[in-house]
Amino acid sequence: MDVILPVAGLGTRLRPQTWSKPKPLVSLAGKTILEHVLDRVLPTHPEQIVFITGYLGSHIEAWASEHITIPTAFVKQTEMRGQTDAIIRARDISRDDALILFPDMLFEADFSIIDRSDADVIMFTKEVEDPSALGIAVVENGQIVKLVEKPKELISKLAVIGIYYIRSMPALYEAIDEQMERGIKTKNEYFIADAIQIMIDKGAKVISAPVTLWEDCGNAQSLLSTNRILLARDEERIETRGNSVIIHPSVVDESAHLERSIVGPFASVGENCRIVDSMVTDSIIEDDASVESSQLTGSIIGFGASVRGRAASINVGDVSTIEL
């Protein structure tokens, strides 16, 4: 089985962080979003990881060369025409079965169902109270019979979260070909749900499988919320580091320099950060960033950025300087 990761998106909802790096490389609880995703899929022992890159794709390739030990492949999506326009570019690379994930979320899923099921497609889903802004799956007699994007009526609460197991990638490619020939788009983009609906209409067995956790990382507020959820798994305690205090749950890299500061709770502080005369809570401070004489909460400070001055809640991109 391959793992296919479409990572070509611009990540506009997470700017300014994504002006200088792809969204999967944004930090979350001490790791990149991409690393959290791989932590959850590598136990399935994939044969290769296929990245479909675009904007700032060289950053993904550089990161993968340092962090992934199994075979990797890279293809480019030069124009943003949607999900299946990205996926079909893996046609010459992924020819058997594959797990397709859109890595802009945190999830917990039991992938053992892949070996226990004979379904042609397994769509991982989460029951939600209000599915009106999501894609949903309609299930009858144990199989998905219909997929609806942003339903106007409450016909199902099963939200499709962006994880798909495809037993035969050639069958999906064939459905995508038909989708494109028929011009089946939503807001001028090709979506995988429409291709899978074509497979369903032709008799494919498509089932849903639950996830126990699904949290969006698409914008600043959801990223901070997911950061809190991950950190909350650790115990509450107080750690003294030099003349500073770390209030857990927090993740503070050992290389970070703390001086006369209080960090946490729910703080994620990366490598070689410098925090001096400051209080930092409920925030993400990326590698090489500096915070001085500040009181930050609900903030994201990008790679190499510098913040100095009074209390604030801010979102600062990479290699920026802010004096408050």
Beta strands, then each sheet from edge to edge (+ up, - down):
strand 1: 2-6
strand 2: 27-28
strand 3: 31-32
strand 4: 48-53
strand 5: 72-76
strand 6: 98-101
strand 7: 105-109
strand 8: 121-127
strand 9: 135-140
strand 10: 143-149
strand 11: 158-166
strand 12: 206-216
strand 13: 237-241
strand 14: 244-248
strand 15: 251-252
strand 16: 257-259
strand 17: 262-263
strand 18: 267-269
strand 19: 274-276
strand 20: 279-281
strand 21: 283-285
strand 22: 290-292
strand 23: 295-297
strand 24: 300-301
strand 25: 306-308
strand 26: 311-312
strand 27: 315-316
strand 28: 321-323
sheet 1: 5+ 4+ 1+ 6+ 11- 8+ 12+ 7-
sheet 2: 2+ 3-
sheet 3: 9+ 10-
sheet 4: 13+ 14- 17- 20- 23- 26-
sheet 5: 15+ 18+ 21+ 24+ 27+
sheet 6: 16+ 19+ 22+ 25+ 28+
end
